[in-house]
Amino acid sequence: MSGEGSTEQQDARPGHDVPDSRGRTGLQRTGRDLDGNPAVRVTDVEVVSDGWHVLRRTTFDYRGRDGAWVTHTRETYDRGNGATVLLYDPAARTLLLTRQFRLPAYVNGHPDGMLVEAAAGLLDGDAPEEAIRREAAEELGVRVGDLRHLFDLFMSPGSVTERVHFYAAEYRPGEIVGGGGVAEEGEEIEPVVVGYDEALAMVADGRIVDGKTVILLQWAALNLF
């Protein structure tokens, strides 16, 4: 009996049948009921890693242009959706950005891992506008007024499920209070005020290499300044 119980316990997968470290179950169901593309049939979903975010291995059949069905396996990283905002002072022609350490960039060749970026964060269950107001306050001490929604983009659709909601908003330097990030989450964020022309130069010479920030600066080049 003890042997059978041990086998059943081994077969139970965190995030599948038993709660993972964050109390979640049923994570293997994501994608199984999708029917928007008749050329795709999901046959199996497996949770590979159930840390703070979720890594899944999905097996699916795909019908090519020749009509033949071929089985594929792909891994997707699910960290939820996010939002970002370009904060700008139209009178001074300045942008309020952040500087913070990014380990993935550091281990992939960035000299020191200190990236200059637009304020951003995960939605964490909030509506996009609420989330980016929260992030702007936490990271930069800015109470955002009117938000302009720009577009929603998949930033790395080959492997990451995240869709980022892009916004722009004016800020007033004299109203900045607090910021710096959430210490309990290990955040240490430095505010950086950059002139618009200088920001474009930083993209050109490699001082700004964050994708979402470059996209926002290109939008500003076409629509703001």
ZANU-47294 format. One record per residue: z, y, x of N, C-alpha, C in turn. Coordinates in steps of 0.02 Angstrom, whole numbers, plus 50000, padded with zeros to 5 digits. Layout:
# residues N
ZYXZYXZYX...
# end
This chain:
# residues 225
500004994050042500005000050000500005006350044500415006150098500455012050141499785013250175499405007750190498755008650221498265011950173498285009850108497835012950059497995020250050498645021850048498845028850040498615033050098498655030350159498445034050218497695035350215497315030350192496585031150187496415036650137496755036650079496625041750029496795048650056497345049150093497545055550121497035058050172496765053350212496265055150261495615057450228495445054350170494825056050135494875062850101495485065050084495565071550051495405077050101494965081550082494735086750127495035093450107495355097050154495595103850138495025108150114495145111650060494625115850031494185112149982494195105449986493825101249938494305099249882494695093949898495145090949848495865093449853496055095649912496725098249923496685105449948497195109449936497165116549956497085117350032496695122350051496635123850122497195128650142497145131750200497685135950225497805142050182497325143950140497395149650095497475147550022497585140950011497705138449943497085137349902496505137149933495875136549896495645129349890495355127549835495045121049825494355122149794493955116849794493295117349763492785121449802492915122649865492455126649905491785123249916491765116749906491145113049916490675113549857490885117049804490455117549745489945123349750490075127949796489645133849801488915131849816488465134049774487755132849784487485126849748487925122449723487685116349692487315117449626487495122749589487195123849523486655129249524486425131349581485895136349585485235133549557484905137449515484275135149486483745140749484483845146049522483375151649521482735150249557482725145449603482125143849641481945136549628481415135049590481235128149575481015124149635480915127449692480705123849752481305121849795481915122949769482525121249806482975116949763483195111249791483675106849757484245105449805484845108349790485425107149832485705100249817485785096149868486015089249858486725088049884486955092149931487635091049957487895097349990488535098749981488865104450013489525101950043489625103350107490225101050142490565107050175491225107650168491605112850203491725110450274491455114050322491515112250392492135115450423492265121650405492845125250431493135129550375493805129250367494125132850313494675137450339494485141450389494965146250415495005152150368495045158250395495085164150352494465164650308493885163250338493265162950301493015155750300492435154550267492235147650254491545146250284491515140950324490885138450351490695132150313490095132250283489855126550244489225123650275489145117050268488525113750286488195111350222487615114050206487265112450144486625108450159486545103050121485925099050125485525100350062484885101850070484465103350012483755100950024483405099549970482695097849972482295104149958481765105249998481345111149990480625109049983480305111549930479605109849918479165115149952478775112950000478345117450038477715119349999477295123450029476695125749995476195120149983476265114650022475815108950011476075104249956476645105949926476925101949871477395096549893477455095349958477885089949983478615092349988479075087849968479785089449973480045087150041480425091550074480715090150140481465091750137481865087350166482595088450167482795092650227483215097750214483465102150266484225102450264484515104150320485245105350323485355112050358485755116350326485905122850355486655124250349486915128150396487605130450393487625137750372488085139450328488165146350305488885148450315488965154650338489635157350349489765162350293490295160950254490465164950195491095168950210491005175450221491585179850233491665184950177491315183850121491335188550067490845194250079490795198850031490355204550037490735210650063490365215650087490695221450117490375227950096490635233450122490385240150107490465244450169490015249250176490045253950232489845260850208490075266050244489925272850223489785277250284489275281450278489145286550328489485292950306489985295150342490355301250327490065306950367489855312350333489505317750368489755324550345489735329250391489895336250377489235340050381488945341950324488285345150325488275351950359488835355550356488855362150388488855361650464489275357250490489325356450563488815351550591488455348150548487975342950569488315337650613488905335450590489275330250626489375324150582489515318650615489665312350582490355310050604490715306950559491375304150576491305296550579491355293950640491265286750652491905283750680491895277350694492475273850721492285270750789492805269650829492715265550890493265260350890493055254050898493545248550899493275242650938493735238350959493545232450998493275227050953492695224250972492375218850935492265212950982492685207750974492645201851018491955198551018491645197250959490985193950961490475197751003490475204451000490005208251041490195207651115490835207551129491065207151199490855200651231490935195051195490755188651224490005187451225489615191951193488895191151193488545196751232488895199351283488555203651330488705211051325489075213351274489245220551273489735221951329489645227451366490055228651426490805228351415491055231551362491785231651351491985229851279491505228551236491655226651167491875232351123491875238551149492085244351109491475247251075491415246051010490825248150972490955254350931490465258850930490485264750887490125262950822490475263750766490215261350702490385266150645490025265350590490225268450527490815264550499491235267950461491795264550428491535259150382491885253450381491655247750341492215242850332492115238250285492605232950274492395228350219492755222850211492605218050158492875220650091492565218350037492765220549971493455217949952493615211849972494265208849956494425209149882493935207849840494045207649768493965214249733493895219749770493795226249738493055227649725492925232449681492235234849673492035238249737491375238349753491155241249817491395248449828491355252749777491565259649786492315260049800492715256049766493435255949778493575253549850493215248449870493335245549937493175250549992492615254149986492445258650041492885264850041493135266949983493635272349983494265270050019494465263850007495055261150040494955260850116494375258350136494245257650208494205264450243493885269350210493845276050240494545279050250494985277850202495675280350208496055276750263495995270050265496355266150314496115267450385495455267750394495175268150461495165275350487495005280150443494885286950467495315292250434495725290350386496155295250353495775300050308495195297750282494775302050240494845300050167494975304950125494965303850053494255305550029493865300450014493165301349997493085304049927492665309149919492515311949853491915308349823491385312149812490775309249783490445304549832490285298649808489935293649848489205293249826488755292749873488055291649858487875284449878487705280349828487505273549843486795273549869486685270149925486035270149958485635263749943485925258049961485585251649951486085246049968485905239949952486295233949968485865229350011486125227250068485725223450116486085217150139485695211750148485935205850183485835207150257486375206950296486345209050365486125203450413486275197350397486085191750440485935185650395485385185950357485265181050304485105174050329485005173250394484875166550420485495162150422486095165250422486695161250429487305164050392487325170550379487905173750349487735175850278488175174150230488035175650159488165182850141488515186550183488755193350166488195198050146488315201750091487885207250070488305213550077488025218650110488385224850124488115230450079488585233950046488415239650004488465246050046487925249750050487885255750093487985262050051488395266750079488535273050046488505278750097488455284850071488535290850112488975295650074489365299650110489825304450078489985309950127490095315950101490315321550142491065320750159491255323450215491965323850232492135330850256492755332750249492995339250272493505338150328493355340550388493795339250446494515341150434494635346550397495325348850387495725344550340495405339750306495755335550258495895328550283495765327350347495885320750376496625319750388496915314450360497625313050367497715305550380498005303750436498145296750450497545293250480497435286950458496905282950485497155278450541496685275550578496865271150633496835263750618496755261950553496725254950535497395252250512497405245850495498005242550470498325238750528498905240950550499225237950608499385230650597499585228850535499765221850520499165217150528498565219850525497955215850532497675216350603498065219350648497845219850717497315225150730497225229750682496715234950690496975240650733496555242950777496695248950818496045252850821495965257550775495325260950764495385268250784494915270450825494905277450849494365281250812494535287050784494015291250753493585294650806492935295050792492465298150838492025303050799492055309450817491615314450786491015315350831490425314150803489815314350842489315318950807489005323350845488465327350818487885322850798487525324950745486985320750720486455319350774486245324550810485735323550862485995319050917486625319850935486925315550986486955308350962487085307250898487115300450872486435296950879485895300650865485235297650874485105296050948485335300350993485265299051064485665292851084486245291851053486665286051068486335279551046485935279850993485555273950973485015272551025484675277951047484125277151094484345274351161484945276451184485165274251251485655268351249485785265651189486185259651185486935260651177487155266851167487875267851157488085266151085487615266351038487735263850970487275257850961487575251950951487185245750944487385241850882487785244850839487985241550777487435242350724487215236750695486645236850650486725241350589487295240750555487385244750494487385252150509487665253950567487695261050586487005263750602486605259850637485915261950652485525262950587485605258450540485265259150475485475265550440486125267050440486365273150408486095279450444486055279150509485795284950546485045285950532484685280550525483975281150508483895284050438484335282050392484325284950325484465292550329484955294350371485115301450378484525305350407484165302250453483585305650483483055307150430483005302850381482495303750328482735308150270483395308450261483645311550199484145317250208484475317750264485015322650269484835328650312484675327250376484615332650424483885333850442
# end
